[in-house]
Amino acid sequence: SQALLRAVAHSRRTTMAQVVCADFGLPLIAKGVPVISQSGDAAEINVDKMILKRVGVLPHGLINTQEKFGPGGSTLREYARWVAQRVKQLAEPTYQPTLHFDVYGFMGSELGLRPERIAAFICQLAKDVAPLRLHVEYPADFGSREAQIEGYSALRTLLDDSRTHARIVVDERCNTLEDVRAFAAARAAHLIQIKTPDLGSIENTVLAVQACKE
C-alpha cells in the first residue's frame, strides 16, 4: 500500500501526505511531528545524543529485564531521574521533551497486577521527572486482550483522578485495526501504538488514527 501511495503521489506531482489528506478529507497541517527515539542498551550515551539533537520524545529506555527495573522499580526510578537531570544539564529551559519508558510489563510482574499499586508507582515516577511529562508504555500484561482493556481502563481512570501528568501507552495485545478500535472505545489508554506493519496497510493505519480521534 505504501508503494501504491507513493505511485499516486508521483502521478499527482504531490506528497504522500497530501494524497492521504485529500482522499480521506483531512486537513493538511504544516507542523512538525515529535519523533520518539529508542536508546537500545547504550542507555546513557544515546540519551545525550537525543538531548543534543532535541528529540521530542525520549529515551524509550528498553526496560526489558528485572535487573533494569530493579527491586520495587528502584533502578528505573534512578534512571528516570538521571535522564531528567541530563535534559536540564545539556539543554536550554525551553526544551521540554516527553520522557517515554517502555517497561515491558515489569510494573505488573514486579509490583503485582493491581491497578492501584501500578498507578501509585507511576505517579511517583512522574514526580521524579517533573516538570517533564511522563509516558509509560506496557506497564503490565493482564493476560488477554479483554483483561488488558479492563486493566488499562482502570489504570487510566486512576491516573486521571490523581491529576498526574503521567500517561500510559498501550502496545502489546493491541495490534490490529479491530484491537485499536476496541482499546479506543473503552478509553483503555492515553496513547496507542499504531503499528503500521501489523495493521497491514496505509488505509488501516489512517482508519486506526481516526478511531482514536473519535
GROMACS elastic network, one bead per residue, 0.5 to 0.9 nm:
[ bonds ]
;  ai    aj funct       b0    kb
    1     4     6  0.50530   500
    1     5     6  0.60559   500
    1     6     6  0.85801   500
    1   200     6  0.83515   500
    1   201     6  0.54939   500
    1   202     6  0.59121   500
    1   203     6  0.78334   500
    2     6     6  0.61467   500
    2     7     6  0.85708   500
    2    16     6  0.88757   500
    2   201     6  0.73580   500
    2   202     6  0.63276   500
    3     6     6  0.51295   500
    3     7     6  0.62291   500
    3     8     6  0.87460   500
    4     8     6  0.62182   500
    4     9     6  0.85720   500
    5     8     6  0.51934   500
    5     9     6  0.61701   500
    5    10     6  0.85754   500
    5    16     6  0.62575   500
    5    19     6  0.75453   500
    5    20     6  0.82001   500
    5   202     6  0.81580   500
    6     9     6  0.50331   500
    6    10     6  0.60917   500
    6    11     6  0.86393   500
    6    15     6  0.79374   500
    6    16     6  0.59434   500
    6    19     6  0.89802   500
    7    10     6  0.50342   500
    7    11     6  0.62039   500
    7    12     6  0.86353   500
    7    16     6  0.88579   500
    8    11     6  0.50718   500
    8    12     6  0.61460   500
    8    13     6  0.84058   500
    8    14     6  0.85743   500
    8    16     6  0.78756   500
    8    19     6  0.75233   500
    9    12     6  0.51418   500
    9    13     6  0.58939   500
    9    14     6  0.51116   500
    9    15     6  0.53991   500
    9    16     6  0.52454   500
    9    17     6  0.85172   500
    9    18     6  0.78638   500
    9    19     6  0.61516   500
   10    14     6  0.63685   500
   10    15     6  0.75381   500
   10    16     6  0.83431   500
   11    14     6  0.78653   500
   12    15     6  0.84027   500
   12    19     6  0.83900   500
   14    17     6  0.84186   500
   14    18     6  0.65296   500
   14    19     6  0.72844   500
   15    18     6  0.52131   500
   15    19     6  0.65228   500
   15    20     6  0.89200   500
   16    19     6  0.50953   500
   16    20     6  0.63746   500
   16    21     6  0.87091   500
   17    20     6  0.52246   500
   17    21     6  0.62263   500
   17    22     6  0.85923   500
   17    28     6  0.77510   500
   18    21     6  0.50866   500
   18    22     6  0.59842   500
   18    23     6  0.84956   500
   18    28     6  0.68112   500
   19    22     6  0.51554   500
   19    23     6  0.60305   500
   19    24     6  0.84438   500
   20    23     6  0.53062   500
   20    24     6  0.59950   500
   20    25     6  0.81149   500
   20    26     6  0.76738   500
   20   202     6  0.88604   500
   20   203     6  0.86748   500
   20   206     6  0.82946   500
   21    24     6  0.53751   500
   21    25     6  0.55529   500
   21    27     6  0.61190   500
   21    28     6  0.61644   500
   22    25     6  0.51976   500
   22    26     6  0.64314   500
   22    27     6  0.81266   500
   22    28     6  0.85271   500
   23    26     6  0.78587   500
   24   206     6  0.83964   500
   29    32     6  0.86584   500
   32    35     6  0.89084   500
   33    56     6  0.84130   500
   34    55     6  0.73158   500
   34    57     6  0.66142   500
   35    55     6  0.62964   500
   35    56     6  0.54190   500
   35    57     6  0.60509   500
   35    58     6  0.85491   500
   36    55     6  0.70186   500
   36    56     6  0.63079   500
   36    58     6  0.58373   500
   36    59     6  0.76361   500
   36    60     6  0.76528   500
   36    98     6  0.89658   500
   36   100     6  0.81757   500
   37    50     6  0.73244   500
   37    55     6  0.71333   500
   37    56     6  0.82192   500
   37    57     6  0.63381   500
   37    58     6  0.53131   500
   37    59     6  0.57843   500
   37    60     6  0.64365   500
   37   100     6  0.89705   500
   38    43     6  0.88959   500
   38    46     6  0.85036   500
   38    58     6  0.68456   500
   38    59     6  0.54767   500
   38    61     6  0.65882   500
   38    62     6  0.74633   500
   39    42     6  0.61973   500
   39    43     6  0.53327   500
   39    44     6  0.80546   500
   39    45     6  0.85679   500
   39    46     6  0.55267   500
   39    47     6  0.66673   500
   39    50     6  0.85321   500
   39    58     6  0.79299   500
   39    59     6  0.55402   500
   39    60     6  0.62543   500
   39    61     6  0.58041   500
   39    62     6  0.71050   500
   40    43     6  0.62248   500
   40    46     6  0.80503   500
   40    59     6  0.88049   500
   40    60     6  0.81733   500
   40    61     6  0.68768   500
   40    62     6  0.60791   500
   41    44     6  0.85569   500
   41    46     6  0.88988   500
   41    61     6  0.78959   500
   41    62     6  0.69741   500
   42    45     6  0.60570   500
   42    46     6  0.59910   500
   42    47     6  0.84123   500
   43    46     6  0.57178   500
   43    47     6  0.62536   500
   43    59     6  0.78037   500
   43    61     6  0.64917   500
   43    62     6  0.81949   500
   44    47     6  0.51822   500
   44    48     6  0.66471   500
   44    49     6  0.89321   500
   44    83     6  0.82047   500
   45    48     6  0.52991   500
   45    49     6  0.65114   500
   45    50     6  0.88651   500
   46    50     6  0.61399   500
   46    51     6  0.86063   500
   46    59     6  0.80570   500
   47    50     6  0.50454   500
   47    51     6  0.62043   500
   47    52     6  0.86000   500
   47    58     6  0.74723   500
   47    59     6  0.61388   500
   47    83     6  0.71350   500
   47    86     6  0.81374   500
   47    87     6  0.88206   500
   48    51     6  0.51721   500
   48    52     6  0.61409   500
   48    53     6  0.85858   500
   48    83     6  0.87580   500
   48    86     6  0.73137   500
   48    87     6  0.82246   500
   48    90     6  0.78368   500
   49    52     6  0.51682   500
   49    53     6  0.61843   500
   49    54     6  0.85772   500
   49    55     6  0.88730   500
   50    53     6  0.51316   500
   50    54     6  0.61047   500
   50    55     6  0.53649   500
   50    56     6  0.87007   500
   50    57     6  0.88401   500
   50    58     6  0.70986   500
   50    59     6  0.75793   500
   51    55     6  0.61115   500
   51    56     6  0.88587   500
   51    58     6  0.83370   500
   51    86     6  0.79982   500
   51    87     6  0.63055   500
   51    90     6  0.70068   500
   51    91     6  0.70113   500
   51    95     6  0.88792   500
   51    97     6  0.85485   500
   52    55     6  0.78987   500
   52    87     6  0.89987   500
   52    90     6  0.71513   500
   52    91     6  0.72947   500
   54    57     6  0.89457   500
   54    91     6  0.81876   500
   54    95     6  0.72443   500
   54    97     6  0.78141   500
   55    58     6  0.67378   500
   55    97     6  0.69948   500
   56    95     6  0.87741   500
   56    96     6  0.80107   500
   56    97     6  0.50127   500
   56    98     6  0.64515   500
   56    99     6  0.88225   500
   57    60     6  0.80249   500
   57    97     6  0.55078   500
   57    99     6  0.59069   500
   57   100     6  0.63617   500
   58    61     6  0.78462   500
   58    83     6  0.89652   500
   58    97     6  0.70627   500
   58    98     6  0.64007   500
   58    99     6  0.51118   500
   58   100     6  0.54498   500
   58   101     6  0.77925   500
   59    62     6  0.83979   500
   59    83     6  0.80946   500
   59    98     6  0.88753   500
   59    99     6  0.64185   500
   59   100     6  0.59819   500
   59   101     6  0.67019   500
   60    63     6  0.81841   500
   60    99     6  0.75717   500
   60   100     6  0.50164   500
   60   102     6  0.54822   500
   60   103     6  0.86786   500
   60   136     6  0.89254   500
   60   137     6  0.84931   500
   61    64     6  0.86265   500
   61    79     6  0.88243   500
   61    80     6  0.89135   500
   61   100     6  0.74803   500
   61   101     6  0.52272   500
   61   102     6  0.61793   500
   61   103     6  0.78400   500
   62    65     6  0.85064   500
   62    68     6  0.84901   500
   62   101     6  0.71215   500
   62   102     6  0.57704   500
   62   103     6  0.67570   500
   62   104     6  0.78320   500
   63    66     6  0.80978   500
   63    67     6  0.86529   500
   63    68     6  0.55388   500
   63    69     6  0.61718   500
   63    76     6  0.75764   500
   63   101     6  0.72129   500
   63   102     6  0.59897   500
   63   104     6  0.64238   500
   63   106     6  0.80334   500
   64    67     6  0.85124   500
   64    68     6  0.68502   500
   64    69     6  0.77170   500
   64   102     6  0.78566   500
   64   103     6  0.61096   500
   64   104     6  0.54062   500
   64   105     6  0.83023   500
   64   106     6  0.75978   500
   65    68     6  0.53263   500
   65    69     6  0.64993   500
   65    70     6  0.86908   500
   65   103     6  0.85790   500
   65   104     6  0.81543   500
   65   106     6  0.78179   500
   66    69     6  0.51299   500
   66    70     6  0.59986   500
   66    71     6  0.81133   500
   66    73     6  0.89786   500
   66   106     6  0.71484   500
   66   110     6  0.80917   500
   67    70     6  0.50874   500
   67    71     6  0.80520   500
   67    75     6  0.76341   500
   68    73     6  0.84360   500
   68    75     6  0.59982   500
   68    76     6  0.64042   500
   68    79     6  0.89555   500
   69    72     6  0.77194   500
   69    73     6  0.50077   500
   69    74     6  0.68185   500
   69    75     6  0.53295   500
   69    77     6  0.82870   500
   69   103     6  0.76009   500
   69   106     6  0.69601   500
   69   107     6  0.81450   500
   69   110     6  0.85500   500
   70    74     6  0.51211   500
   70    76     6  0.65559   500
   70    77     6  0.87905   500
   70   110     6  0.89434   500
   71    74     6  0.56571   500
   71    75     6  0.72399   500
   71   110     6  0.79586   500
   72    75     6  0.83479   500
   72   107     6  0.85164   500
   72   110     6  0.68211   500
   72   111     6  0.66762   500
   73    76     6  0.53927   500
   73    77     6  0.62734   500
   73    78     6  0.87491   500
   73   106     6  0.86024   500
   73   107     6  0.74579   500
   73   110     6  0.79036   500
   73   111     6  0.82723   500
   73   121     6  0.82407   500
   74    77     6  0.51421   500
   74    78     6  0.61853   500
   74    79     6  0.86594   500
   75    78     6  0.51070   500
   75    79     6  0.61841   500
   75    80     6  0.85741   500
   76    79     6  0.50919   500
   76    80     6  0.60293   500
   76    81     6  0.85760   500
   76   101     6  0.89729   500
   76   103     6  0.87611   500
   76   125     6  0.86199   500
   77    80     6  0.50588   500
   77    81     6  0.61585   500
   77    82     6  0.85604   500
   77   124     6  0.86776   500
   77   125     6  0.61794   500
   77   128     6  0.71171   500
   77   129     6  0.88518   500
   78    81     6  0.52653   500
   78    82     6  0.62641   500
   78    83     6  0.88023   500
   78   128     6  0.86530   500
   79    82     6  0.50136   500
   79    83     6  0.62480   500
   79    84     6  0.87207   500
   80    83     6  0.51461   500
   80    84     6  0.63082   500
   80    85     6  0.86267   500
   80    99     6  0.80911   500
   80   101     6  0.84299   500
   80   125     6  0.76070   500
   80   128     6  0.71891   500
   80   129     6  0.64749   500
   81    84     6  0.51578   500
   81    85     6  0.61545   500
   81    86     6  0.86591   500
   81   125     6  0.84987   500
   81   128     6  0.57312   500
   81   129     6  0.56139   500
   82    85     6  0.50353   500
   82    86     6  0.61489   500
   82    87     6  0.87142   500
   82   129     6  0.86915   500
   83    86     6  0.51077   500
   83    87     6  0.63762   500
   83    88     6  0.88017   500
   83    99     6  0.81864   500
   83   129     6  0.80795   500
   84    87     6  0.52421   500
   84    88     6  0.65341   500
   84    89     6  0.88254   500
   84    99     6  0.79167   500
   84   128     6  0.82720   500
   84   129     6  0.54629   500
   84   130     6  0.78982   500
   84   131     6  0.88686   500
   84   132     6  0.73309   500
   85    88     6  0.50733   500
   85    89     6  0.61576   500
   85    90     6  0.86472   500
   85   129     6  0.81974   500
   86    90     6  0.58790   500
   86    91     6  0.81315   500
   87    90     6  0.54520   500
   87    91     6  0.57145   500
   87    92     6  0.83615   500
   87    93     6  0.87833   500
   87    95     6  0.80012   500
   87    96     6  0.80317   500
   87    97     6  0.82370   500
   88    91     6  0.58161   500
   88    92     6  0.71974   500
   88    93     6  0.69825   500
   88    95     6  0.86871   500
   89    92     6  0.82333   500
   91    94     6  0.81171   500
   91    95     6  0.64237   500
   91    96     6  0.89941   500
   92    95     6  0.57496   500
   92    96     6  0.87893   500
   93    96     6  0.71191   500
   96   131     6  0.83035   500
   96   132     6  0.61495   500
   96   133     6  0.81752   500
   97   132     6  0.66421   500
   97   133     6  0.74163   500
   98   132     6  0.60478   500
   98   134     6  0.59827   500
   98   135     6  0.71166   500
   99   129     6  0.80065   500
   99   132     6  0.68267   500
   99   133     6  0.61206   500
   99   135     6  0.60719   500
   99   136     6  0.84769   500
  100   133     6  0.84815   500
  100   134     6  0.59807   500
  100   136     6  0.58657   500
  100   137     6  0.72272   500
  101   134     6  0.80118   500
  101   135     6  0.63675   500
  101   136     6  0.51514   500
  101   137     6  0.60149   500
  101   138     6  0.88608   500
  102   105     6  0.83350   500
  102   135     6  0.84671   500
  102   136     6  0.60230   500
  102   138     6  0.61521   500
  102   139     6  0.76242   500
  102   169     6  0.86587   500
  103   106     6  0.57137   500
  103   107     6  0.70216   500
  103   136     6  0.71178   500
  103   137     6  0.62266   500
  103   138     6  0.59974   500
  103   139     6  0.58610   500
  103   140     6  0.82536   500
  104   107     6  0.81330   500
  104   137     6  0.74239   500
  104   138     6  0.54442   500
  104   139     6  0.65693   500
  104   140     6  0.72739   500
  104   141     6  0.84137   500
  104   172     6  0.88512   500
  105   108     6  0.56396   500
  105   109     6  0.64247   500
  105   110     6  0.86563   500
  105   137     6  0.83670   500
  105   138     6  0.52837   500
  105   141     6  0.54623   500
  105   142     6  0.89553   500
  106   110     6  0.55972   500
  106   111     6  0.77819   500
  106   138     6  0.83492   500
  106   139     6  0.64639   500
  106   140     6  0.63282   500
  106   141     6  0.84930   500
  107   110     6  0.53992   500
  107   111     6  0.54651   500
  107   112     6  0.72732   500
  107   113     6  0.81370   500
  107   118     6  0.63690   500
  107   121     6  0.82781   500
  107   122     6  0.89751   500
  107   138     6  0.86147   500
  107   139     6  0.52861   500
  107   140     6  0.57925   500
  108   111     6  0.53585   500
  108   114     6  0.73912   500
  108   115     6  0.84978   500
  108   117     6  0.89530   500
  108   118     6  0.68655   500
  108   139     6  0.63047   500
  108   141     6  0.66362   500
  108   142     6  0.79944   500
  109   112     6  0.55535   500
  109   113     6  0.68414   500
  109   140     6  0.69115   500
  109   141     6  0.79065   500
  110   113     6  0.86068   500
  111   114     6  0.78561   500
  111   117     6  0.70096   500
  111   118     6  0.68351   500
  111   121     6  0.87489   500
  112   115     6  0.84926   500
  112   117     6  0.74792   500
  112   118     6  0.77003   500
  112   140     6  0.88013   500
  113   116     6  0.89202   500
  113   117     6  0.80452   500
  113   118     6  0.75839   500
  113   140     6  0.70497   500
  113   141     6  0.80166   500
  113   142     6  0.69397   500
  113   151     6  0.84142   500
  114   117     6  0.54869   500
  114   118     6  0.63300   500
  114   119     6  0.86040   500
  114   151     6  0.83049   500
  114   155     6  0.88796   500
  115   118     6  0.51027   500
  115   119     6  0.58701   500
  115   120     6  0.84675   500
  115   151     6  0.65853   500
  115   152     6  0.78296   500
  115   154     6  0.64375   500
  115   155     6  0.51542   500
  115   156     6  0.89444   500
  115   158     6  0.77841   500
  116   119     6  0.51909   500
  116   120     6  0.61975   500
  116   121     6  0.87715   500
  116   154     6  0.84499   500
  116   155     6  0.71663   500
  116   158     6  0.70804   500
  117   120     6  0.51439   500
  117   121     6  0.63873   500
  117   122     6  0.87678   500
  118   121     6  0.51858   500
  118   122     6  0.62573   500
  118   123     6  0.86659   500
  118   139     6  0.77093   500
  118   140     6  0.83899   500
  118   155     6  0.76109   500
  119   122     6  0.50611   500
  119   123     6  0.61334   500
  119   124     6  0.86453   500
  119   155     6  0.61227   500
  119   156     6  0.82633   500
  119   158     6  0.64644   500
  119   159     6  0.60931   500
  119   162     6  0.89156   500
  120   123     6  0.51244   500
  120   124     6  0.63350   500
  120   125     6  0.87171   500
  120   158     6  0.87542   500
  120   159     6  0.83303   500
  121   124     6  0.50821   500
  121   125     6  0.61971   500
  121   126     6  0.86040   500
  122   126     6  0.60909   500
  122   127     6  0.86708   500
  122   134     6  0.86938   500
  122   136     6  0.77682   500
  122   139     6  0.89428   500
  122   159     6  0.82477   500
  122   164     6  0.88867   500
  122   166     6  0.69860   500
  122   167     6  0.87418   500
  122   168     6  0.89819   500
  123   126     6  0.50143   500
  123   127     6  0.64044   500
  123   128     6  0.87501   500
  123   159     6  0.74306   500
  123   162     6  0.79705   500
  123   164     6  0.62460   500
  123   165     6  0.82792   500
  123   166     6  0.67836   500
  124   127     6  0.51233   500
  124   128     6  0.63423   500
  125   129     6  0.66317   500
  125   130     6  0.87129   500
  125   134     6  0.79814   500
  125   166     6  0.84188   500
  126   129     6  0.54445   500
  126   130     6  0.60385   500
  126   131     6  0.84073   500
  126   132     6  0.80694   500
  126   133     6  0.72395   500
  126   134     6  0.57756   500
  126   135     6  0.87164   500
  126   164     6  0.71875   500
  126   165     6  0.69149   500
  126   166     6  0.57777   500
  127   130     6  0.51019   500
  127   131     6  0.78198   500
  127   164     6  0.84485   500
  127   165     6  0.89547   500
  128   131     6  0.87904   500
  129   132     6  0.57328   500
  129   133     6  0.74993   500
  129   134     6  0.73462   500
  130   133     6  0.67795   500
  130   134     6  0.82033   500
  130   165     6  0.86896   500
  131   165     6  0.88697   500
  132   165     6  0.85625   500
  133   165     6  0.58732   500
  133   166     6  0.62611   500
  133   167     6  0.81979   500
  134   165     6  0.66511   500
  134   167     6  0.62443   500
  134   168     6  0.85251   500
  135   165     6  0.87334   500
  135   166     6  0.57486   500
  135   168     6  0.56577   500
  135   169     6  0.66811   500
  135   191     6  0.87372   500
  136   139     6  0.63761   500
  136   166     6  0.74701   500
  136   167     6  0.62557   500
  136   169     6  0.58423   500
  136   170     6  0.87562   500
  137   140     6  0.88350   500
  137   167     6  0.85901   500
  137   168     6  0.58116   500
  137   170     6  0.60536   500
  137   171     6  0.69525   500
  137   191     6  0.88923   500
  137   193     6  0.89527   500
  138   141     6  0.72778   500
  138   168     6  0.75349   500
  138   169     6  0.63120   500
  138   170     6  0.57130   500
  138   171     6  0.61044   500
  138   172     6  0.67656   500
  139   152     6  0.89056   500
  139   168     6  0.75064   500
  139   169     6  0.81822   500
  139   170     6  0.84367   500
  140   148     6  0.82625   500
  140   151     6  0.85659   500
  140   152     6  0.84679   500
  141   144     6  0.78293   500
  141   147     6  0.85973   500
  141   148     6  0.65773   500
  141   151     6  0.87483   500
  141   172     6  0.79207   500
  141   173     6  0.86341   500
  142   145     6  0.80720   500
  142   146     6  0.86960   500
  142   147     6  0.54908   500
  142   148     6  0.50468   500
  142   149     6  0.86551   500
  142   150     6  0.86537   500
  142   151     6  0.67021   500
  142   152     6  0.87610   500
  143   146     6  0.84136   500
  143   147     6  0.62490   500
  143   148     6  0.67478   500
  144   147     6  0.51317   500
  144   148     6  0.58280   500
  144   149     6  0.84965   500
  144   173     6  0.71767   500
  145   149     6  0.61409   500
  145   150     6  0.86142   500
  145   172     6  0.88280   500
  145   173     6  0.54755   500
  145   174     6  0.74671   500
  145   179     6  0.80883   500
  145   183     6  0.89723   500
  146   149     6  0.51961   500
  146   150     6  0.62974   500
  146   151     6  0.86403   500
  147   150     6  0.50350   500
  147   151     6  0.59748   500
  147   152     6  0.83924   500
  148   151     6  0.51174   500
  148   152     6  0.58587   500
  148   153     6  0.82260   500
  148   172     6  0.89599   500
  148   173     6  0.73769   500
  148   183     6  0.89146   500
  148   188     6  0.82089   500
  149   152     6  0.52903   500
  149   153     6  0.58783   500
  149   154     6  0.85375   500
  149   182     6  0.79914   500
  149   183     6  0.60684   500
  149   186     6  0.70269   500
  149   187     6  0.83945   500
  149   188     6  0.53914   500
  149   189     6  0.83698   500
  150   153     6  0.52330   500
  150   154     6  0.63277   500
  150   155     6  0.86690   500
  150   186     6  0.82168   500
  150   188     6  0.71307   500
  151   154     6  0.52444   500
  151   155     6  0.61575   500
  151   156     6  0.86651   500
  151   188     6  0.78164   500
  152   156     6  0.59687   500
  152   157     6  0.84751   500
  152   168     6  0.81682   500
  152   170     6  0.80864   500
  152   183     6  0.88777   500
  152   187     6  0.84430   500
  152   189     6  0.59984   500
  153   156     6  0.51764   500
  153   157     6  0.62409   500
  153   158     6  0.86851   500
  153   183     6  0.85452   500
  153   186     6  0.67814   500
  153   187     6  0.60711   500
  153   189     6  0.63795   500
  154   157     6  0.51756   500
  154   158     6  0.62448   500
  154   159     6  0.87258   500
  154   188     6  0.76283   500
  155   158     6  0.51525   500
  155   159     6  0.62602   500
  155   160     6  0.86310   500
  155   168     6  0.82639   500
  155   188     6  0.80712   500
  155   189     6  0.80952   500
  156   159     6  0.51693   500
  156   160     6  0.60978   500
  156   161     6  0.85490   500
  156   167     6  0.76785   500
  156   168     6  0.70113   500
  156   187     6  0.78942   500
  156   188     6  0.65975   500
  156   189     6  0.58542   500
  156   190     6  0.69862   500
  157   160     6  0.51079   500
  157   161     6  0.60757   500
  157   162     6  0.85888   500
  157   187     6  0.89721   500
  157   188     6  0.87424   500
  158   161     6  0.51574   500
  158   162     6  0.62470   500
  158   163     6  0.88550   500
  159   162     6  0.51014   500
  159   163     6  0.64857   500
  159   164     6  0.61837   500
  159   165     6  0.83450   500
  159   166     6  0.72153   500
  159   167     6  0.76163   500
  159   168     6  0.87829   500
  160   163     6  0.52066   500
  160   164     6  0.67101   500
  160   165     6  0.84465   500
  160   166     6  0.86985   500
  160   167     6  0.87101   500
  161   164     6  0.80145   500
  163   166     6  0.85791   500
  164   167     6  0.82513   500
  167   189     6  0.77620   500
  167   190     6  0.56991   500
  167   191     6  0.74294   500
  168   189     6  0.57076   500
  168   190     6  0.55313   500
  168   191     6  0.64899   500
  168   192     6  0.87012   500
  169   189     6  0.59242   500
  169   190     6  0.61074   500
  169   192     6  0.55914   500
  169   193     6  0.69514   500
  170   173     6  0.80520   500
  170   174     6  0.68825   500
  170   183     6  0.84893   500
  170   188     6  0.80451   500
  170   189     6  0.60771   500
  170   190     6  0.80151   500
  170   191     6  0.64439   500
  170   192     6  0.50164   500
  170   193     6  0.61093   500
  171   174     6  0.55849   500
  171   175     6  0.73512   500
  171   192     6  0.65150   500
  171   193     6  0.52451   500
  171   194     6  0.79998   500
  171   195     6  0.86094   500
  172   175     6  0.71152   500
  172   193     6  0.87632   500
  173   176     6  0.88624   500
  173   179     6  0.75109   500
  174   177     6  0.84056   500
  174   178     6  0.84909   500
  174   180     6  0.58821   500
  174   182     6  0.86679   500
  174   183     6  0.74277   500
  174   192     6  0.79820   500
  174   193     6  0.78065   500
  174   194     6  0.82590   500
  174   195     6  0.89913   500
  175   178     6  0.81643   500
  175   179     6  0.59662   500
  175   180     6  0.69311   500
  175   193     6  0.82964   500
  175   194     6  0.73673   500
  175   195     6  0.67341   500
  175   198     6  0.59099   500
  175   199     6  0.67216   500
  176   179     6  0.50228   500
  176   180     6  0.63368   500
  176   181     6  0.86882   500
  176   194     6  0.85926   500
  176   195     6  0.83210   500
  176   198     6  0.62684   500
  176   199     6  0.51002   500
  176   200     6  0.83070   500
  176   204     6  0.87077   500
  176   208     6  0.87716   500
  177   180     6  0.51381   500
  177   181     6  0.62461   500
  177   182     6  0.86443   500
  177   194     6  0.86789   500
  177   198     6  0.87862   500
  177   199     6  0.59877   500
  177   204     6  0.63916   500
  177   205     6  0.76217   500
  177   207     6  0.76080   500
  177   208     6  0.57942   500
  177   211     6  0.89476   500
  178   181     6  0.51769   500
  178   182     6  0.61991   500
  178   183     6  0.87643   500
  178   208     6  0.85097   500
  179   182     6  0.50797   500
  179   183     6  0.62258   500
  179   184     6  0.84938   500
  180   183     6  0.52855   500
  180   184     6  0.59936   500
  180   185     6  0.84430   500
  180   192     6  0.73853   500
  180   193     6  0.87115   500
  180   194     6  0.75633   500
  180   208     6  0.62166   500
  180   209     6  0.87068   500
  180   211     6  0.75261   500
  180   212     6  0.76819   500
  181   184     6  0.51369   500
  181   185     6  0.59406   500
  181   186     6  0.85399   500
  181   208     6  0.68411   500
  181   211     6  0.58366   500
  181   212     6  0.72388   500
  182   185     6  0.52568   500
  182   186     6  0.62818   500
  182   187     6  0.86013   500
  182   188     6  0.85250   500
  183   186     6  0.52389   500
  183   187     6  0.60593   500
  183   188     6  0.51471   500
  183   189     6  0.71888   500
  183   192     6  0.82004   500
  183   212     6  0.87839   500
  184   188     6  0.63378   500
  184   189     6  0.74684   500
  184   190     6  0.89281   500
  184   191     6  0.89711   500
  184   192     6  0.80653   500
  184   211     6  0.68458   500
  184   212     6  0.54927   500
  184   213     6  0.86669   500
  184   214     6  0.84667   500
  185   188     6  0.77303   500
  185   211     6  0.80922   500
  185   212     6  0.79932   500
  185   214     6  0.86070   500
  186   189     6  0.84613   500
  187   190     6  0.73955   500
  188   191     6  0.88771   500
  189   192     6  0.67832   500
  191   212     6  0.87217   500
  192   212     6  0.81211   500
  194   198     6  0.84635   500
  194   199     6  0.78501   500
  194   205     6  0.69950   500
  194   208     6  0.71615   500
  194   209     6  0.76689   500
  195   198     6  0.55458   500
  195   199     6  0.63111   500
  195   200     6  0.88872   500
  195   205     6  0.77460   500
  196   199     6  0.51114   500
  196   200     6  0.63502   500
  196   201     6  0.66680   500
  196   202     6  0.69515   500
  196   204     6  0.80093   500
  196   205     6  0.58485   500
  197   200     6  0.52470   500
  197   201     6  0.71502   500
  197   202     6  0.89486   500
  198   201     6  0.83866   500
  199   202     6  0.80955   500
  199   203     6  0.89099   500
  199   204     6  0.59700   500
  199   205     6  0.63505   500
  199   208     6  0.86071   500
  200   203     6  0.84992   500
  200   204     6  0.68848   500
  200   205     6  0.80063   500
  201   204     6  0.53440   500
  201   205     6  0.63921   500
  201   206     6  0.88789   500
  202   206     6  0.63428   500
  202   207     6  0.86993   500
  203   206     6  0.52452   500
  203   207     6  0.62706   500
  203   208     6  0.86463   500
  204   208     6  0.60345   500
  204   209     6  0.86422   500
  205   208     6  0.50744   500
  205   209     6  0.63736   500
  205   210     6  0.86847   500
  206   209     6  0.51441   500
  206   210     6  0.62130   500
  206   211     6  0.86420   500
  207   211     6  0.61310   500
  207   212     6  0.87460   500
  208   211     6  0.50300   500
  208   212     6  0.64469   500
  208   213     6  0.87953   500
  209   212     6  0.51884   500
  209   213     6  0.63498   500
  209   214     6  0.87223   500
  210   213     6  0.50262   500
  210   214     6  0.61232   500
  211   214     6  0.51589   500
